[in-house]
Amino acid sequence: MPYDEATVYLVRDTLLIVLKIAAPILAAGMAIGLVISLIQSVTSIQDQTLTFVPKIGVMIMVAAFLLPWIAMRLIEYASEMFLLKP
């Protein structure tokens, strides 16, 4: 089954943009989750909600802080897509 090379590159570029945008947000969530897990293991607190609320809060703050950067990446990608010739 033959594949169109342009389509493969388009999908690859799209996935790379998604990974670049999501990576800092997910890394912040993972880091705060690790810190909270260490605190829970040291203090023997096993409440599951204790991990979710700080993770969500930190991930929202990181996303809000990176919003201008995310918007620029998406605008650049969209302009590249509009300039492609069919």
N, C-alpha and C positions, 0 to 999 in steps of 0.2 A: 504494500500500500504506500504510494508515494506521498510525501509530505511537502507542503510548500515551505521553503526555507524562511520566507518573511514571516509566516505565521509562527513558526517555532521561535524565532528571535523576538517577536512581539510578546509571546507568552513568557519567555525567559526574562525579558526586561520588566514585564509587569510583576512577575514574582520577585524579582530583585528589589523593585521599588517597595513592594509590600513588606519584604523582610527588613529593608533599611528603615522603614517608618515604624514597624512594630518592635524591632529589636530593643531600642532604648526603654520603651515602656515596659516590655516584658522583663528586661534585665532589672529594672527598678523594682518590679513586683517580686522577682525572684530573690533579690538582695534583702528586701524588707522581710520576706517570708523566712529567709534563713536566720536573720537577726531575731525575729519573734520566736522561731523554733528553739533557738539557743536559750533565749530568756525563759521559755516555757519549760525546757528540760532542766534548767538550773533551779527554777522555783517550783517545779512539779505541778504547775498549773496546766491542765489538759483541756481547757475550754476551746472548742473549735472556732467559735465566733471571734475569738481574740486574734486569730490570724487573718481572717477575711477582711475585717473592717480596716485595719491599717494598710493592707495590701491594696484594697480598692482606693483608699484615700491617696496613697502615694502614687498609684498609677494614674489617677485623675489629675493630680498636681503636675506630674511629669508631662502628661499629654497636653495640659494647658500651657505649661512652660515652653514646650516644643511646637506649639501650634503654628507660629510663623514659619518655622523651618519646614514643618510638614506641608503647609500650604504652598510654599515655594517649590518643594519637590513635586507636588501634584500638578502645579501650574506648568512647570517645565515639562513634565511628562505629557500632559494634555496638549501642550503646544507642539511637541514632537509628533504626537499622534495625528493632529490636524494637518501637519505639514507633509505627512506621508502621502505618496502617490499611490492610487489603487492599482 
